[in-house]
Amino acid sequence: MRISRLQITNHRRIQDFDIEIRRHAVIVGANDVGKSSILRMLNLVLGTSTAGLYQALTPGDLRNPNEPLVVNVWWNDFTEKNRRPFPSEISIAEDQETEYLLVRMLVEAHPEDEEAITVRRWFPESGHERMPSREQLEEFGWRYLRATRSSSMIEGAHSPVRTLLASADLGSNEESLKILLNEFNEELSQNEAVAELLGRVAMHLSRAMPRSVSEDDFAVRSVADPSSDVLQDVSIFLNRDGEQVSLLEQSDGARQLMSMTLFDLAEGAANVLAIDEPEIHLHPTSQRTVADLLSGEGNQKIIVTHSPYVLQRFEPAEVISVDRHGHCHQIGNDKLSKVEKVRAHWWSPRLLEALTARFVILVEGDADRVIVEAVATKLGIDLDRLGAVVIELDGADKFTNVFPLLGPRGFGPTLLGLVDKAESAKWVDAFGGNPGDVVDKMVFISDSDLEDEYTRALGGSVAAQAFIDGGFCKERAILQSSGVKALEDVSEHEAAKFCRRKGKVEAATCIAEVLDTCTAEKIGSVARLVRKLDELSRQ
């Protein structure tokens, strides 16, 4: 069985949503937009005891304290084994064929205690209001790996190592191992040094305890109980250079990589594995390795991530993007074919970084990115602090390929664009509506292009000197190109024409070095863009 749909209303961090959960679900977005809250709500509905619900939930989880917080989870694809614990809870859809199971959690502020809540969790289409039984919770097969995982994830009481060892079938060797453990414990108990140690322990404890104790009241033995689990005190070690090294002694990255891999292996019988930030401590290549493991067939994965390398390994249909306002977006079924057409070229870590940002600035090329970043710096607007990423498209015509992914009907981050005047019509039309509602609000148009704007801002001679000082060209080259004998005679038009012909990126890099607050403000389209970005970040 797997989760097919999720609906959450009136949560403090997340805007109301009702989304389809496809094969897997990868939840992505900037920091502090509510991604982990989605996993938390799922864990409360599917993997927490009733007592745990009252410990974890507070009135602060409700956006409107006068309304209930409601979480609905739909399941489908049942096996015969899945059906047995739900004899009256599984429903038949309107098509008279499809089966589904709806479980609901409803949280309300307590009417008489402002610091308390009431919680109901039940199957609303079952004809009864009983809470899920322990057997039913176990049949959900929900397993959750938090972002705050520690070393206990490797070797704790409920770690995947312990789960794997507990599932090991020792066969006929189990009896012989029990005999060996008993013999070991017996030899240990007869050892004179151990007996002397226990005598000293008993003597000292007798001074503090209400009754005296003797060495016969204690035993030194293996933690593993030969009568139950002979592997209780056994662990997995790595063989390195002739030594056996504990998994806990590995690097943070190696531990995380092993813990995720072992978690996936140990929980192979689970229906749904939920993992918050699988990329923690991992190098990008290891992030891709883990993502390949998680994105395969088998049980359903629900993942929260900031990593474009993890995101890239999943299908666009499986991605749920959370924007800066807490709204969830996914590509609609009617748009998936259009996205698939451009996937080979655009489903890359560079573009997917946009889904982890609060704001996305699309520009035509690298030269535009250099100028945008420089102008923002000179105007005191920190793009990184605002959570803004600048994505270069390698040509204005590529915008129509990217817009289905990043536009309002795609993954929906807050999108701004910078484009030359000649190419602007398609960009403005893509957003739809009145051009007056788009220009200088979402699309910012350079007149006639960015090279014209920054040479006008600096003046032709200053721009020419910047090219020379930055090593972009020799003085003679730009004088010959401009048809003049002195730098002060180089016009704005000729300076712009020269850098278009000889190399826009190198020219933009030189210009970025000489900008100050005054000249940055004069590059009108870019200044308006970053000012608008700053304004949006304050809303």
Backbone torsions as a table, in degrees:
resi	resn	phi	psi	omega
1	MET	NA	151.7	-178.7
2	ARG	-145.2	161.8	177.9
3	ILE	-80.0	132.1	-178.5
4	SER	-113.8	-17.2	-176.3
5	ARG	-159.1	146.3	179.8
6	LEU	-139.1	135.4	179.9
7	GLN	-135.7	129.0	177.2
8	ILE	-131.0	131.5	176.9
9	THR	-131.2	143.7	174.6
10	ASN	65.4	37.0	172.4
11	HIS	-92.8	142.7	-174.9
12	ARG	-62.1	-38.3	-173.0
13	ARG	-93.7	-25.6	-170.8
14	ILE	-116.6	136.1	173.5
15	GLN	-71.2	151.2	-178.0
16	ASP	-54.4	136.1	177.9
17	PHE	-149.0	159.7	176.0
18	ASP	-142.8	103.4	-172.2
19	ILE	-124.9	153.7	175.3
20	GLU	-84.7	132.9	173.1
21	ILE	-100.4	115.1	-176.4
22	ARG	-88.1	-147.6	-175.0
23	ARG	-53.3	-54.7	171.5
24	HIS	-124.2	174.7	174.0
25	ALA	-136.8	125.9	176.6
26	VAL	-117.0	113.7	-176.2
27	ILE	-98.4	122.4	-172.6
28	VAL	-133.4	153.1	178.8
29	GLY	167.4	178.5	179.0
30	ALA	-71.5	174.0	176.0
31	ASN	-65.4	147.1	170.0
32	ASP	62.5	38.8	175.5
33	VAL	-112.6	-2.8	175.2
34	GLY	107.6	11.3	-177.6
35	LYS	-60.7	-50.4	-177.4
36	SER	-66.9	-24.1	177.6
37	SER	-63.9	-30.7	178.0
38	ILE	-65.9	-45.8	177.2
39	LEU	-63.4	-38.8	-179.8
40	ARG	-61.4	-44.3	179.4
41	MET	-63.8	-41.9	177.4
42	LEU	-61.6	-41.5	-179.7
43	ASN	-64.9	-36.6	178.6
44	LEU	-67.1	-40.9	-178.6
45	VAL	-70.8	-40.4	-167.0
46	LEU	-106.9	-17.2	-172.1
47	GLY	-136.2	18.2	-174.8
48	THR	-125.5	140.3	177.1
49	SER	-69.9	166.4	178.8
50	THR	-60.4	-43.7	177.9
51	ALA	-61.4	-38.5	179.1
52	GLY	-64.5	-32.6	178.0
53	LEU	-62.6	-43.4	-178.9
54	TYR	-70.9	-26.3	176.6
55	GLN	-77.0	-33.2	-172.3
56	ALA	-89.7	-29.6	-173.8
57	LEU	-97.6	143.9	177.9
58	THR	-137.1	166.8	175.1
59	PRO	-58.3	-24.4	179.1
60	GLY	-66.0	-13.5	177.5
61	ASP	-78.0	-13.1	-178.0
62	LEU	-94.5	125.0	177.8
63	ARG	-65.2	-46.2	175.6
64	ASN	-114.4	109.3	-175.6
65	PRO	-64.4	-14.0	179.2
66	ASN	-88.0	-4.8	179.0
67	GLU	-120.7	153.8	178.8
68	PRO	-78.3	149.4	166.8
69	LEU	-85.2	124.3	-176.2
70	VAL	-123.6	130.5	174.0
71	VAL	-123.0	121.1	176.9
72	ASN	-113.5	131.0	178.3
73	VAL	-125.6	125.0	177.7
74	TRP	-104.2	137.1	176.4
75	TRP	-116.5	152.5	170.1
76	ASN	-150.9	-168.6	-178.8
77	ASP	57.7	62.4	-176.8
78	PHE	-89.3	142.9	166.7
79	THR	-93.4	171.6	177.2
80	GLU	-60.7	-38.1	178.2
81	LYS	-63.3	-40.1	178.6
82	ASN	-62.9	-37.0	-174.0
83	ARG	-69.8	-31.8	-170.6
84	ARG	-55.6	-44.1	-179.2
85	PRO	-73.8	-6.2	-175.4
86	PHE	-123.4	60.6	-174.4
87	PRO	-64.8	-31.2	-178.1
88	SER	-119.9	6.2	-174.1
89	GLU	-99.2	-25.4	-179.0
90	ILE	-78.2	132.3	-176.7
91	SER	-108.5	162.8	175.7
92	ILE	-107.5	130.5	-179.3
93	ALA	-72.0	174.8	-176.5
94	GLU	-62.9	-24.4	179.1
95	ASP	-76.4	-0.4	177.2
96	GLN	66.3	11.6	179.4
97	GLU	-125.7	-45.9	-174.6
98	THR	-72.9	132.2	176.3
99	GLU	-101.7	146.2	174.5
100	TYR	-150.2	159.3	178.2
101	LEU	-127.3	123.1	179.8
102	LEU	-108.8	124.5	173.9
103	VAL	-119.0	137.4	-174.2
104	ARG	-127.2	140.5	169.6
105	MET	-119.6	129.6	-179.4
106	LEU	-124.3	122.4	-177.6
107	VAL	-117.4	127.7	-180.0
108	GLU	-129.1	149.9	173.1
109	ALA	-66.2	139.2	-179.3
110	HIS	-67.9	132.5	-175.5
111	PRO	-66.9	-19.8	-174.9
112	GLU	-118.3	-7.4	-177.9
113	ASP	-136.0	109.8	-173.9
114	GLU	-68.4	-12.6	179.2
115	GLU	-102.5	5.1	-176.1
116	ALA	-120.0	163.9	177.5
117	ILE	-132.8	164.9	169.3
118	THR	-117.9	142.9	-176.3
119	VAL	-128.3	133.4	170.4
120	ARG	-124.1	137.0	175.4
121	ARG	-137.1	121.3	-173.3
122	TRP	-160.6	-179.6	178.0
123	PHE	-106.0	97.9	-168.8
124	PRO	-66.6	-16.7	-179.6
125	GLU	-104.5	15.7	-174.5
126	SER	-90.9	-16.3	-174.8
127	GLY	87.6	1.7	174.8
128	HIS	-139.7	168.3	-178.2
129	GLU	-119.8	26.1	177.3
130	ARG	-69.3	143.5	174.8
131	MET	-71.2	155.5	177.9
132	PRO	-57.6	136.7	177.4
133	SER	-76.4	168.6	177.4
134	ARG	-59.7	-40.5	179.7
135	GLU	-62.1	-40.0	-179.9
136	GLN	-68.6	-40.5	176.5
137	LEU	-61.4	-40.6	178.6
138	GLU	-65.7	-35.6	-179.0
139	GLU	-70.7	-24.5	173.0
140	PHE	-55.3	-33.4	178.6
141	GLY	63.3	39.8	-178.6
142	TRP	-91.5	128.3	175.7
143	ARG	-129.5	135.5	-171.2
144	TYR	-128.7	125.2	176.9
145	LEU	-112.5	110.0	-174.8
146	ARG	-76.6	160.6	175.6
147	ALA	-69.4	-23.1	-178.2
148	THR	-88.0	22.9	-178.8
149	ARG	-62.1	148.1	-176.9
150	SER	-123.5	-166.5	-179.9
151	SER	-63.3	-22.0	177.9
152	SER	-64.0	-17.2	176.4
153	MET	-63.4	-28.7	-180.0
154	ILE	-84.2	-49.3	-171.0
155	GLU	-131.7	17.6	177.6
156	GLY	-71.7	176.8	-176.2
157	ALA	-60.5	-30.9	-178.1
158	HIS	-113.3	24.7	-177.3
159	SER	-74.8	161.1	176.9
160	PRO	-62.4	-30.3	177.2
161	VAL	-61.8	-45.9	179.6
162	ARG	-65.3	-39.4	179.0
163	THR	-63.0	-43.7	-179.8
164	LEU	-65.1	-43.5	-179.7
165	LEU	-66.7	-37.3	-180.0
166	ALA	-66.1	-27.2	-178.5
167	SER	-87.6	-6.7	-177.8
168	ALA	-68.4	130.2	177.8
169	ASP	-96.0	107.6	-177.0
170	LEU	-79.3	-10.7	177.8
171	GLY	59.4	-138.4	-176.8
172	SER	-68.6	-16.8	-179.7
173	ASN	-75.2	-16.0	-175.8
174	GLU	-60.4	-43.3	-179.2
175	GLU	-63.7	-43.0	-179.5
176	SER	-66.0	-34.7	176.9
177	LEU	-67.7	-38.0	176.5
178	LYS	-62.7	-41.2	178.4
179	ILE	-62.2	-43.5	179.4
180	LEU	-62.5	-41.1	178.6
181	LEU	-64.4	-42.7	177.6
182	ASN	-61.9	-42.1	179.3
183	GLU	-65.5	-39.5	178.1
184	PHE	-61.9	-47.3	-179.8
185	ASN	-64.0	-37.4	179.7
186	GLU	-67.2	-43.6	177.7
187	GLU	-62.0	-39.7	-179.6
188	LEU	-63.7	-41.7	-178.1
189	SER	-67.5	-23.3	-178.2
190	GLN	-93.9	-1.3	-178.8
191	ASN	-73.3	132.5	-175.9
192	GLU	-64.5	-40.5	-178.7
193	ALA	-63.8	-40.0	178.0
194	VAL	-65.9	-41.7	178.9
195	ALA	-62.2	-41.2	178.6
196	GLU	-64.2	-41.6	178.0
197	LEU	-60.0	-46.1	-179.4
198	LEU	-65.8	-32.4	176.7
199	GLY	-63.5	-43.1	179.2
200	ARG	-66.7	-41.0	178.0
201	VAL	-59.8	-46.3	-178.9
202	ALA	-62.9	-41.2	-177.9
203	MET	-63.5	-43.9	-178.7
204	HIS	-71.1	-39.8	179.4
205	LEU	-67.3	-30.8	179.9
206	SER	-62.5	-26.7	179.7
207	ARG	-72.2	-24.4	-175.4
208	ALA	-105.7	-25.4	-174.8
209	MET	-87.3	154.8	-177.1
210	PRO	-65.9	-21.3	174.9
211	ARG	-131.6	153.9	-178.9
212	SER	-74.5	150.0	177.8
213	VAL	-126.4	156.9	179.1
214	SER	-120.8	172.0	-179.5
215	GLU	-63.0	-21.4	179.1
216	ASP	-72.5	-12.6	178.0
217	ASP	-83.2	-2.6	-176.6
218	PHE	-127.7	163.1	175.5
219	ALA	-148.5	145.0	170.0
220	VAL	-107.8	121.4	-175.3
221	ARG	-154.4	174.0	177.4
222	SER	-68.9	149.7	176.0
223	VAL	-65.4	-39.2	178.5
224	ALA	-63.4	133.6	178.7
225	ASP	-92.9	115.3	-177.9
226	PRO	-58.9	-22.7	-178.0
227	SER	-83.5	-10.2	-178.9
228	SER	-126.4	-91.4	-173.4
229	ASP	-108.3	105.3	-178.3
230	VAL	-72.5	-15.0	179.3
231	LEU	-97.7	11.8	-174.8
232	GLN	-57.3	-39.5	-176.2
233	ASP	-106.9	20.5	-179.1
234	VAL	-99.9	147.9	176.9
235	SER	-136.7	-179.2	178.2
236	ILE	-104.9	133.8	179.9
237	PHE	-123.0	158.4	173.4
238	LEU	-99.2	137.1	174.3
239	ASN	-88.0	114.3	-178.1
240	ARG	-134.4	117.4	174.9
241	ASP	51.9	44.7	177.0
242	GLY	80.2	1.3	178.8
243	GLU	-119.3	156.3	176.0
244	GLN	-103.9	117.6	-171.2
245	VAL	-111.5	132.8	179.5
246	SER	-63.6	147.8	175.8
247	LEU	-61.4	-28.9	-179.5
248	LEU	-68.4	-19.1	-177.8
249	GLU	-89.5	3.9	178.2
250	GLN	-80.2	168.5	178.0
251	SER	-64.9	163.5	179.2
252	ASP	-56.1	-44.2	-178.8
253	GLY	-64.8	-43.8	179.9
254	ALA	-64.3	-39.7	179.2
255	ARG	-63.4	-42.7	-179.8
256	GLN	-65.2	-41.7	-179.9
257	LEU	-62.9	-44.1	179.6
258	MET	-68.8	-40.3	-177.4
259	SER	-64.0	-40.0	179.8
260	MET	-67.5	-43.3	-179.5
261	THR	-63.8	-45.3	-179.7
262	LEU	-68.6	-34.7	177.1
263	PHE	-61.3	-45.6	179.7
264	ASP	-63.5	-39.7	179.6
265	LEU	-69.5	-46.3	-175.6
266	ALA	-67.2	-31.7	-177.1
267	GLU	-100.4	29.8	-178.6
268	GLY	-58.8	-27.6	-179.7
269	ALA	-84.9	-8.1	179.6
270	ALA	-70.3	152.4	177.2
271	ASN	-82.4	-39.0	-176.3
272	VAL	-135.5	126.9	172.3
273	LEU	-107.4	123.1	177.8
274	ALA	-110.3	126.7	-176.9
275	ILE	-131.2	124.6	177.4
276	ASP	-94.6	115.4	178.0
277	GLU	57.5	69.4	177.8
278	PRO	-64.7	-14.8	-175.9
279	GLU	-83.7	-2.5	-175.3
280	ILE	-52.8	128.7	176.3
281	HIS	67.5	6.9	-174.3
282	LEU	-102.0	138.5	171.6
283	HIS	-64.9	150.7	-179.4
284	PRO	-50.4	-39.1	179.3
285	THR	-65.1	-37.4	177.5
286	SER	-71.3	-32.5	175.4
287	GLN	-60.9	-41.9	178.3
288	ARG	-65.1	-38.9	179.3
289	THR	-61.3	-47.2	179.3
290	VAL	-63.2	-41.8	-179.5
291	ALA	-63.2	-39.2	176.6
292	ASP	-60.5	-40.7	179.2
293	LEU	-63.7	-45.4	-174.0
294	LEU	-76.4	-27.5	-174.1
295	SER	-84.8	-3.3	-177.5
296	GLY	-75.5	-172.2	178.9
297	GLU	-72.5	176.8	-178.6
298	GLY	109.8	-144.2	-176.5
299	ASN	-71.8	162.5	-178.0
300	GLN	-76.4	140.0	177.6
301	LYS	-114.8	135.5	171.4
302	ILE	-123.0	115.9	-167.8
303	ILE	-126.2	139.8	168.7
304	VAL	-108.0	130.3	-176.3
305	THR	-147.9	155.7	168.8
306	HIS	-110.3	-1.1	-169.3
307	SER	-92.8	120.3	174.6
308	PRO	-66.3	-23.1	179.4
309	TYR	-71.7	-36.6	174.1
310	VAL	-69.8	-46.1	-177.2
311	LEU	-58.3	-39.4	-175.6
312	GLN	-60.5	-28.4	-175.0
313	ARG	-81.1	-5.7	179.2
314	PHE	-105.8	162.4	-179.8
315	GLU	-75.7	146.8	175.1
316	PRO	-54.3	-33.8	-179.6
317	ALA	-64.5	-21.0	-175.5
318	GLU	-93.0	-2.9	-173.5
319	VAL	-93.2	133.8	174.1
320	ILE	-120.7	117.9	-177.8
321	SER	-101.4	133.7	177.3
322	VAL	-107.8	118.8	-177.4
323	ASP	-82.7	-179.2	-172.8
324	ARG	-67.0	-17.0	178.0
325	HIS	-93.6	-0.8	-178.6
326	GLY	87.2	12.3	176.1
327	HIS	-85.4	138.6	179.4
328	CYS	-95.8	138.6	179.9
329	HIS	-130.1	141.4	167.9
330	GLN	-144.0	155.0	-179.8
331	ILE	-67.4	125.8	179.2
332	GLY	-68.3	156.0	-179.3
333	ASN	-57.4	-32.4	-178.4
334	ASP	-74.8	-14.1	-178.4
335	LYS	-106.4	-8.5	-174.1
336	LEU	-62.1	-37.7	-178.4
337	SER	-64.1	-37.0	178.8
338	LYS	-66.7	-38.4	178.3
339	VAL	-68.3	-40.8	-179.5
340	GLU	-60.7	-32.0	-179.2
341	LYS	-64.9	-31.9	-177.5
342	VAL	-103.8	2.4	-173.7
343	ARG	-60.9	-44.1	-174.1
344	ALA	-56.0	-37.5	-176.8
345	HIS	-90.6	-34.1	-168.5
346	TRP	-108.0	-12.5	179.7
347	TRP	-82.3	68.5	-173.0
348	SER	-125.9	157.3	-179.7
349	PRO	-54.9	-36.1	-177.8
350	ARG	-62.9	-47.3	179.9
351	LEU	-73.4	-37.9	-176.6
352	LEU	-68.9	-17.0	172.6
353	GLU	-57.7	-27.4	179.3
354	ALA	-60.6	-31.5	-177.5
355	LEU	-74.9	-13.7	178.1
356	THR	-97.7	3.0	-176.0
357	ALA	-104.1	158.9	174.0
358	ARG	-79.7	-35.0	-178.9
359	PHE	-133.5	144.6	177.8
360	VAL	-125.1	126.3	176.2
361	ILE	-109.4	115.2	177.6
362	LEU	-94.5	129.0	178.0
363	VAL	-129.2	165.1	-175.0
364	GLU	-70.5	-41.8	-174.6
365	GLY	-156.1	-174.7	-176.5
366	ASP	-62.5	-37.9	-179.3
367	ALA	-60.7	-41.6	178.8
368	ASP	-63.7	-41.4	179.2
369	ARG	-60.7	-42.6	179.9
370	VAL	-59.4	-45.3	-178.0
371	ILE	-69.2	-42.2	179.1
372	VAL	-59.3	-46.9	-178.6
373	GLU	-65.2	-38.5	-179.9
374	ALA	-68.4	-44.5	179.7
375	VAL	-62.7	-43.1	178.8
376	ALA	-59.3	-43.4	180.0
377	THR	-62.6	-46.2	-178.2
378	LYS	-66.3	-27.9	179.4
379	LEU	-91.9	7.3	175.7
380	GLY	74.3	26.1	-179.8
381	ILE	-110.0	111.3	-175.7
382	ASP	-87.9	105.3	-177.0
383	LEU	-62.0	-40.0	-179.8
384	ASP	-64.0	-42.8	-179.2
385	ARG	-63.9	-35.1	179.8
386	LEU	-79.0	-8.4	-178.2
387	GLY	75.8	34.2	-178.6
388	ALA	-104.3	139.9	176.9
389	VAL	-125.0	138.2	178.9
390	VAL	-101.2	121.8	-178.2
391	ILE	-113.2	120.9	177.0
392	GLU	-90.5	137.3	-171.7
393	LEU	-99.4	-8.1	-176.5
394	ASP	62.9	43.7	177.1
395	GLY	126.8	137.0	-177.4
396	ALA	-63.4	-29.2	-177.4
397	ASP	-67.2	-17.7	-179.2
398	LYS	-75.4	-11.2	-177.7
399	PHE	-58.1	-39.7	-178.0
400	THR	-67.3	-21.6	175.4
401	ASN	-78.5	-36.2	-174.4
402	VAL	-83.7	-30.5	-173.9
403	PHE	-58.6	-38.8	176.7
404	PRO	-60.3	-27.4	177.8
405	LEU	-79.4	-45.7	-169.5
406	LEU	-104.9	-10.4	-177.5
407	GLY	-72.5	-179.8	-177.2
408	PRO	-58.2	-29.1	178.6
409	ARG	-95.8	6.3	173.0
410	GLY	-105.4	-128.6	-178.6
411	PHE	-84.5	-9.3	162.5
412	GLY	67.8	30.7	171.4
413	PRO	-68.7	163.5	176.8
414	THR	-67.6	115.9	-167.7
415	LEU	-111.9	129.5	173.3
416	LEU	-126.4	149.7	-178.7
417	GLY	-134.0	147.9	175.5
418	LEU	-123.8	123.4	-173.5
419	VAL	-145.7	152.2	175.3
420	ASP	-70.6	154.6	-174.9
421	LYS	-57.8	-42.3	-176.0
422	ALA	-64.8	-25.4	-176.4
423	GLU	-102.9	4.5	-166.0
424	SER	-76.8	-24.2	-171.7
425	ALA	-58.9	-46.1	-178.5
426	LYS	-65.2	-35.3	179.9
427	TRP	-66.7	-45.3	-179.2
428	VAL	-66.2	-43.7	-178.7
429	ASP	-63.2	-33.4	-177.3
430	ALA	-60.4	-36.5	-179.9
431	PHE	-74.2	-21.8	177.8
432	GLY	76.2	171.9	178.3
433	GLY	80.6	-167.4	-179.2
434	ASN	-73.1	129.1	177.9
435	PRO	-52.7	-30.5	178.5
436	GLY	-64.0	-23.3	178.2
437	ASP	-89.1	-4.6	-176.2
438	VAL	-110.9	-49.3	-176.7
439	VAL	-65.6	132.2	-177.5
440	ASP	64.6	13.2	171.5
441	LYS	-122.7	-40.3	176.6
442	MET	-126.5	-38.1	178.4
443	VAL	-115.0	129.9	-178.0
444	PHE	-117.3	126.1	-167.5
445	ILE	-109.4	124.6	177.3
446	SER	-81.0	141.2	-176.3
447	ASP	-114.1	112.6	-15.8
448	SER	-83.4	-22.4	170.1
449	ASP	-146.1	178.5	-174.1
450	LEU	-68.6	-32.7	178.5
451	GLU	-63.4	-41.1	176.0
452	ASP	-61.5	-42.9	-175.2
453	GLU	-66.6	-44.9	-175.8
454	TYR	-77.6	-25.9	174.8
455	THR	-73.0	-33.7	174.3
456	ARG	-65.9	-39.0	-178.5
457	ALA	-63.8	-38.4	-176.9
458	LEU	-92.3	-29.1	-169.0
459	GLY	94.6	147.9	-175.2
460	GLY	-60.3	-44.6	-176.0
461	SER	-68.9	-39.6	179.2
462	VAL	-66.7	-40.9	177.3
463	ALA	-62.6	-43.6	179.2
464	ALA	-61.0	-43.7	178.8
465	GLN	-63.4	-36.8	177.7
466	ALA	-63.6	-38.4	177.7
467	PHE	-63.0	-41.4	-178.7
468	ILE	-68.7	-48.3	-178.3
469	ASP	-63.7	-31.4	-179.3
470	GLY	-84.0	-0.3	178.4
471	GLY	80.6	12.9	-179.4
472	PHE	-73.3	-34.4	-178.8
473	CYS	-156.9	167.7	171.9
474	LYS	-88.7	156.5	-179.7
475	GLU	-59.1	-41.5	-177.3
476	ARG	-61.3	-36.1	-176.9
477	ALA	-64.6	-44.5	-177.4
478	ILE	-76.5	-29.6	175.7
479	LEU	-66.2	-44.8	178.8
480	GLN	-62.8	-42.4	-179.2
481	SER	-63.4	-35.4	-176.7
482	SER	-87.8	-13.0	179.9
483	GLY	71.4	32.7	179.7
484	VAL	-129.0	168.6	-177.4
485	LYS	-104.4	-15.5	-178.5
486	ALA	-135.6	149.6	-177.6
487	LEU	-60.3	-36.3	-177.6
488	GLU	-65.4	-11.9	178.8
489	ASP	-95.1	-3.1	179.2
490	VAL	-70.0	123.7	-178.0
491	SER	-83.3	162.6	176.6
492	GLU	-60.0	-41.7	-178.6
493	HIS	-62.2	-44.7	-178.2
494	GLU	-69.4	-36.2	178.1
495	ALA	-64.0	-43.6	179.0
496	ALA	-65.3	-42.3	179.9
497	LYS	-62.5	-38.9	-178.9
498	PHE	-64.1	-45.9	-176.3
499	CYS	-73.3	-27.7	174.8
500	ARG	-64.5	-38.0	-175.4
501	ARG	-80.1	-34.8	-171.9
502	LYS	-96.3	-22.0	179.9
503	GLY	149.7	102.1	-174.9
504	LYS	-65.5	-41.0	-174.9
505	VAL	-67.2	-46.6	179.3
506	GLU	-62.6	-39.7	178.7
507	ALA	-64.7	-44.7	-180.0
508	ALA	-61.9	-37.1	178.4
509	THR	-63.1	-40.6	177.5
510	CYS	-65.2	-42.7	-179.9
511	ILE	-63.8	-40.9	-179.0
512	ALA	-58.8	-31.2	-177.7
513	GLU	-71.3	-25.2	-173.6
514	VAL	-107.8	-0.4	179.2
515	LEU	-67.1	145.1	168.3
516	ASP	-127.1	-176.4	-175.8
517	THR	-59.1	-41.5	-176.8
518	CYS	-66.4	-49.5	-178.0
519	THR	-70.4	-33.2	177.4
520	ALA	-62.4	-40.3	179.8
521	GLU	-64.6	-28.4	-177.9
522	LYS	-77.9	-14.1	174.6
523	ILE	-81.0	82.3	-161.9
524	GLY	-54.2	-51.8	-174.7
525	SER	-63.1	-39.2	-178.7
526	VAL	-73.1	-42.1	178.9
527	ALA	-61.3	-41.9	178.6
528	ARG	-64.0	-38.8	-179.6
529	LEU	-62.4	-51.0	-175.7
530	VAL	-71.8	-29.0	174.3
531	ARG	-66.3	-41.3	177.9
532	LYS	-63.9	-40.7	177.4
533	LEU	-59.6	-45.4	179.3
534	ASP	-62.1	-40.1	178.4
535	GLU	-63.4	-45.3	180.0
536	LEU	-62.6	-35.8	-177.8
537	SER	-67.0	-20.7	-179.1
538	ARG	-88.9	-8.9	-176.8
539	GLN	-80.7	NA	NA
